Amino acid sequence: MALLPSLLKPFTTSKAVGLGIGLSISVSLMAQMKGDLRLASTLTRNACVVLQFSVTDVDDVE
């Protein structure tokens, strides 16, 4: 739970392997698509990742 506020920052990990860039890349991709990524957690091992996408009318796409 202590890591939750910093999980979206690049190179943040609590594991021995991995770079810790997966969630930060996901946030960047969601921002490029005008979307949002949010995290929530409980005191146990449960976590919730919410991806929110913008809806665009097909006629508005170039």
Summary of the structure (lengths in Angstrom):
residues: 62
radius of gyration: 14.6
end to end distance: 42.5
largest distance: 47.7
contacts: 106
relative contact order: 0.17
helix: 27%
strand: 19%
